[in-house]
Amino acid sequence: MLPNSKIDLYAAIRRDARTGMATRALMRKYGVGYEIAPRALIRNLGSSQR
């Protein structure tokens, strides 16, 4: 089942990446492009950088 929101999607991508899943496999599993998968891995939504 695919996540409903972008925040949930990014969290799911990061969670699967921590288990060792390759970037291309993440792209296939979640139906995202080459720009979204790496962006989800480096972006930490909810960080307190303000």
BADRENPA-529469 format. One record per atom (N, C-alpha, C): residue number from 1; y, x, z; chain; atom name; residue in three letters. Coordinates in nm, 2 decimals, m for minus. Atoms other than C-alpha are relative to their C-alpha. Example, Ala and Ser with C-alpha at 12.3 -4.5 7.8 and 13.67 -1.06 7.14 Angstrom:
<atoms>
{1; {m0.12; 0.09; 0.00}; A; N; ALA}
{1; {m0.45; 1.23; 0.78}; A; CA; ALA}
{1; {0.12; 0.09; 0.00}; A; C; ALA}
{2; {m0.11; m0.09; 0.00}; A; N; SER}
{2; {m0.11; 1.37; 0.71}; A; CA; SER}
{2; {0.11; m0.08; 0.08}; A; C; SER}
</atoms>
This chain:
<atoms>
{1; {m0.12; 0.08; 0.00}; A; N; MET}
{1; {0.00; 0.00; 0.00}; A; CA; MET}
{1; {0.12; 0.09; 0.00}; A; C; MET}
{2; {m0.12; m0.08; 0.01}; A; N; LEU}
{2; {0.34; 0.14; m0.10}; A; CA; LEU}
{2; {0.10; m0.05; 0.10}; A; C; LEU}
{3; {m0.10; 0.04; m0.10}; A; N; PRO}
{3; {0.62; 0.15; 0.15}; A; CA; PRO}
{3; {0.11; m0.09; m0.06}; A; C; PRO}
{4; {m0.10; 0.09; 0.05}; A; N; ASN}
{4; {0.89; m0.11; 0.12}; A; CA; ASN}
{4; {0.14; 0.06; m0.02}; A; C; ASN}
{5; {m0.14; m0.06; 0.01}; A; N; SER}
{5; {1.21; 0.09; 0.18}; A; CA; SER}
{5; {m0.01; 0.15; m0.03}; A; C; SER}
{6; {m0.01; m0.14; 0.03}; A; N; LYS}
{6; {1.33; 0.43; 0.08}; A; CA; LYS}
{6; {m0.03; 0.09; 0.12}; A; C; LYS}
{7; {0.02; m0.08; m0.13}; A; N; ILE}
{7; {1.32; 0.55; 0.44}; A; CA; ILE}
{7; {m0.15; 0.01; 0.02}; A; C; ILE}
{8; {0.14; 0.00; m0.02}; A; N; ASP}
{8; {0.96; 0.45; 0.47}; A; CA; ASP}
{8; {m0.08; 0.08; m0.10}; A; C; ASP}
{9; {0.06; m0.07; 0.10}; A; N; LEU}
{9; {0.87; 0.60; 0.14}; A; CA; LEU}
{9; {0.02; 0.15; 0.03}; A; C; LEU}
{10; {m0.02; m0.14; m0.03}; A; N; TYR}
{10; {1.03; 0.94; 0.23}; A; CA; TYR}
{10; {m0.08; 0.04; 0.12}; A; C; TYR}
{11; {0.08; m0.03; m0.12}; A; N; ALA}
{11; {0.85; 0.93; 0.57}; A; CA; ALA}
{11; {m0.14; 0.01; m0.04}; A; C; ALA}
{12; {0.14; 0.00; 0.05}; A; N; ALA}
{12; {0.52; 0.86; 0.40}; A; CA; ALA}
{12; {m0.03; 0.13; m0.08}; A; C; ALA}
{13; {0.02; m0.13; 0.08}; A; N; ILE}
{13; {0.57; 1.15; 0.15}; A; CA; ILE}
{13; {0.00; 0.12; 0.09}; A; C; ILE}
{14; {0.00; m0.12; m0.10}; A; N; ARG}
{14; {0.66; 1.39; 0.44}; A; CA; ARG}
{14; {m0.13; 0.00; 0.08}; A; C; ARG}
{15; {0.12; 0.01; m0.08}; A; N; ARG}
{15; {0.36; 1.27; 0.64}; A; CA; ARG}
{15; {m0.12; 0.05; m0.08}; A; C; ARG}
{16; {0.11; m0.05; 0.08}; A; N; ASP}
{16; {0.12; 1.33; 0.35}; A; CA; ASP}
{16; {0.01; 0.14; m0.04}; A; C; ASP}
{17; {m0.03; m0.14; 0.03}; A; N; ALA}
{17; {0.28; 1.66; 0.27}; A; CA; ALA}
{17; {m0.04; 0.09; 0.11}; A; C; ALA}
{18; {0.05; m0.08; m0.12}; A; N; ARG}
{18; {0.21; 1.78; 0.63}; A; CA; ARG}
{18; {m0.15; 0.01; 0.00}; A; C; ARG}
{19; {0.15; m0.01; m0.01}; A; N; THR}
{19; {m0.16; 1.71; 0.58}; A; CA; THR}
{19; {m0.05; 0.09; m0.11}; A; C; THR}
{20; {0.04; m0.10; 0.10}; A; N; GLY}
{20; {m0.16; 1.95; 0.28}; A; CA; GLY}
{20; {0.00; m0.05; m0.14}; A; C; GLY}
{21; {0.00; 0.06; 0.14}; A; N; MET}
{21; {m0.12; 1.71; m0.02}; A; CA; MET}
{21; {0.10; 0.07; m0.09}; A; C; MET}
{22; {m0.09; m0.07; 0.09}; A; N; ALA}
{22; {0.03; 1.88; m0.32}; A; CA; ALA}
{22; {0.11; m0.09; m0.05}; A; C; ALA}
{23; {m0.11; 0.08; 0.04}; A; N; THR}
{23; {0.36; 1.77; m0.46}; A; CA; THR}
{23; {m0.03; m0.10; m0.12}; A; C; THR}
{24; {0.04; 0.08; 0.12}; A; N; ARG}
{24; {0.21; 1.64; m0.79}; A; CA; ARG}
{24; {m0.09; m0.12; 0.05}; A; C; ARG}
{25; {0.09; 0.11; m0.05}; A; N; ALA}
{25; {m0.05; 1.44; m0.59}; A; CA; ALA}
{25; {0.09; m0.10; 0.07}; A; C; ALA}
{26; {m0.09; 0.09; m0.07}; A; N; LEU}
{26; {0.23; 1.29; m0.38}; A; CA; LEU}
{26; {0.08; m0.09; m0.11}; A; C; LEU}
{27; {m0.07; 0.08; 0.10}; A; N; MET}
{27; {0.42; 1.19; m0.70}; A; CA; MET}
{27; {m0.09; m0.10; m0.06}; A; C; MET}
{28; {0.09; 0.10; 0.06}; A; N; ARG}
{28; {0.11; 1.02; m0.84}; A; CA; ARG}
{28; {m0.03; m0.11; 0.10}; A; C; ARG}
{29; {0.04; 0.10; m0.10}; A; N; LYS}
{29; {0.02; 0.84; m0.52}; A; CA; LYS}
{29; {0.11; m0.10; 0.03}; A; C; LYS}
{30; {m0.11; 0.09; m0.03}; A; N; TYR}
{30; {0.37; 0.70; m0.46}; A; CA; TYR}
{30; {0.08; m0.04; m0.12}; A; C; TYR}
{31; {m0.07; 0.04; 0.12}; A; N; GLY}
{31; {0.48; 0.66; m0.82}; A; CA; GLY}
{31; {0.14; 0.04; m0.01}; A; C; GLY}
{32; {m0.14; m0.06; 0.00}; A; N; VAL}
{32; {0.79; 0.88; m0.78}; A; CA; VAL}
{32; {0.00; 0.11; m0.10}; A; C; VAL}
{33; {m0.02; m0.10; 0.10}; A; N; GLY}
{33; {0.93; 1.13; m1.02}; A; CA; GLY}
{33; {0.02; 0.14; 0.06}; A; C; GLY}
{34; {m0.01; m0.14; m0.04}; A; N; TYR}
{34; {0.98; 1.51; m1.00}; A; CA; TYR}
{34; {0.12; 0.02; 0.09}; A; C; TYR}
{35; {m0.12; m0.02; m0.09}; A; N; GLU}
{35; {1.32; 1.47; m0.83}; A; CA; GLU}
{35; {m0.01; m0.06; 0.13}; A; C; GLU}
{36; {0.01; 0.07; m0.12}; A; N; ILE}
{36; {1.23; 1.23; m0.56}; A; CA; ILE}
{36; {m0.10; 0.07; 0.10}; A; C; ILE}
{37; {0.10; m0.06; m0.09}; A; N; ALA}
{37; {0.92; 1.41; m0.41}; A; CA; ALA}
{37; {0.06; 0.12; 0.07}; A; C; ALA}
{38; {m0.06; m0.11; m0.07}; A; N; PRO}
{38; {1.09; 1.74; m0.34}; A; CA; PRO}
{38; {0.12; m0.03; 0.09}; A; C; PRO}
{39; {m0.11; 0.05; m0.08}; A; N; ARG}
{39; {1.40; 1.56; m0.22}; A; CA; ARG}
{39; {m0.04; m0.06; 0.13}; A; C; ARG}
{40; {0.05; 0.06; m0.12}; A; N; ALA}
{40; {1.20; 1.37; 0.03}; A; CA; ALA}
{40; {m0.06; 0.11; 0.10}; A; C; ALA}
{41; {0.06; m0.10; m0.08}; A; N; LEU}
{41; {1.04; 1.69; 0.16}; A; CA; LEU}
{41; {0.11; 0.08; 0.07}; A; C; LEU}
{42; {m0.10; m0.08; m0.06}; A; N; ILE}
{42; {1.37; 1.87; 0.22}; A; CA; ILE}
{42; {0.11; m0.08; 0.08}; A; C; ILE}
{43; {m0.10; 0.09; m0.06}; A; N; ARG}
{43; {1.58; 1.57; 0.33}; A; CA; ARG}
{43; {m0.06; m0.06; 0.13}; A; C; ARG}
{44; {0.05; 0.05; m0.12}; A; N; ASN}
{44; {1.55; 1.47; 0.69}; A; CA; ASN}
{44; {0.10; m0.12; 0.04}; A; C; ASN}
{45; {m0.09; 0.12; m0.03}; A; N; LEU}
{45; {1.69; 1.11; 0.72}; A; CA; LEU}
{45; {0.00; m0.02; 0.14}; A; C; LEU}
{46; {m0.01; 0.03; m0.14}; A; N; GLY}
{46; {1.81; 1.03; 1.06}; A; CA; GLY}
{46; {0.03; 0.12; 0.08}; A; C; GLY}
{47; {m0.04; m0.12; m0.07}; A; N; SER}
{47; {1.91; 1.38; 1.15}; A; CA; SER}
{47; {0.14; m0.01; 0.06}; A; C; SER}
{48; {m0.13; 0.01; m0.07}; A; N; SER}
{48; {2.21; 1.42; 1.38}; A; CA; SER}
{48; {0.09; 0.12; m0.04}; A; C; SER}
{49; {m0.07; m0.11; 0.04}; A; N; GLN}
{49; {2.41; 1.66; 1.17}; A; CA; GLN}
{49; {0.15; m0.03; m0.01}; A; C; GLN}
{50; {m0.14; 0.04; 0.00}; A; N; ARG}
{50; {2.74; 1.48; 1.22}; A; CA; ARG}
{50; {0.08; 0.07; 0.10}; A; C; ARG}
</atoms>
